[in-house]
Amino acid sequence: MPEDAEALAEFGYELGLLIRVRRSGWWHAGVRDPESVAEHSMRAAQLAALIAVEEGADPARAALLALWHDTQETRTGDLPHTAAAYVAKPDPRQITADQTARLPERSGAMVRGAVDEYEARETLEARCAKDADQLEMLLQAVEYRDVGVRRTAGWIDSARKGLRTETGRRIAEVAVNLSPLSWRDR
């Protein structure tokens, strides 16, 4: 149906905003041009697959959950944790329902299901995806620290405290003391 294609195209344009939405908490640390939500989600999805395969979970499912975990930020922006004292946390499920209301049923159900599973954290894949979200933030903090941003410890500590999988914890333990360019020097 033409309206289905139109709804999918419109949603594609909305998702494109994630390329321009910056991870705003990093401005507090002095990062002038922080990564976008899309950049964060890409690496989080890749990390989710790696964590999942090590944990015995479905890597494709974990990556899918991580890929959709922040798509609501097209409508809210990236709210730093300091906003929590002033505004209620937007309900990701409600935003996703609004975003997908016009999509064809199968597409909308897939997106809503992925967001719901991620938010519920009941499956191993969802826990791997959440750990990937935290681990991506930790890696980004170490990368910023490596180029001279001094106030990254809070992000590193917060990420480490949020990790639930053994694989995520093991990666974080070594990552905080590893050069972001160590892969190049091998």
JOKAVEN-V119671 format. One line per field, one symbol per residue. phi: phi as a letter, one per 40 degrees, with the letter a starting at -180 (. if undefined). psi: psi as a letter, one per 40 degrees, with the letter a starting at -180 (. if undefined). A space follows every 10 residues. Layout:
# JOKAVEN-V119671
phi->???
psi->???
This chain:
# JOKAVEN-V119671
phi->.ccccccccc cdcccccccc ccccdccccg ccbccccccc cccccccdcc cccccgbccc cccccccccb ccccbbgccc cccdcbbccc cdcccccccb dccddccccc cccccccccc fccccccccc ccdccccccc ccccdcbhcc cbdccccccc cccbcccdcc ccdcccbbcc bdcccc
psi->iddddddddd dddddddddd higdddddee hdgiiidddd dddddddddd ddddeeihdd dddddddede eeedeeihhi deedediihi hdddddddde deiidddddd dddddddddd fdiddddddd dddddddddd ddddddeehd gedddddddd dehdiddddd ddddddehhe eddde.
